[in-house]
Amino acid sequence: SHLRDAAVTRGMPLAFFCLLLCIPWGSSCPPSCQCTEQAGAKAVLCSSQHLEEIPKDIPTDAVFLKLDANSITRIPSNAFRHLSHLEEIDLSRNAIEKIDRAAFKGLAAGLRTLDLSSNRIRSIPKEALLALNAKLRLANNPWHCECALQEVLWEARLDPDSVQDITCHTAPRQEYVGKPLLQVLDAGVNFCSVRQRTMDVAMFITMFGWFAMVIVYVICYVRHNREAACKHGDYLKSLPSTQAHAEATSTAL
């Protein structure tokens, strides 16, 4: 009996170790979230949990991720890179202000819906969104209407029901403020051409500045050489009179 108990006791660490190896760590659930599974698809529900950043321990097999109604302020690079099975992400009603260029890297293939509505986003790198095939919801943000946002509107897959709610909170001209971006563009405004004209003007001013500096340098160089030549000429003119005075002095002696 004692031998059997000893054998069992010695075997417990090995069994425990094997159990650890068998645990699917990728399927663990963040403390502030609920993880459910329906028809083989895992949903991670983290709504209204006062989260200030995206949880690091989201299960790798998650298909649906709800992070809405939290206090998240930023989406850093590679925030979802290990979540290759994600099809829907809900980040609406947060306090997001900054989105990094590589924020959604690794999600291009399977992601179908990305909800960024009702945040504090003023601008977003177009590279962060144009690589996605997902339907985007960008409504109810304090957008600054500019070329990058215009390109997103033209090239990205936006949810048709929310496009009218992408409004210019700020813009290069006051007359565009408060209007839907789509309405402004339909009126013939092209923010990208405005930026191009601004760049052209800046380049022209820079080139003109360099040209003016070259002209000033040439004028100063010519004037300096002229003054040097005049001084040298005066010196040469003074040489014969000096020589004659020396000859007259020697004759008198």
Secondary structure, 3 states (H helix, E strand, C coil): CHHHHHHHHHHHHHHHHHHHHHCCHHHCCCCCCEEEEECCEEEEECCCCCCCCCCCCCCCCEEEEECCCCCCCEECCCCCCCCCCCCEEECCCCCCCEECCCCCCCCCCCCCEEECCCCCCCCCCHHHHHCCCCEEECCCCCEECCHHHHHHHHHCCECCCCHHHCEEEECCCHHHCCCEHHHHHHCCCCHHHHHHHHHHHHHHHHHHHHHHHHHHHHHHHHHHHHHHHHHHHHHHHHHHHHHHHHHHHHHHC
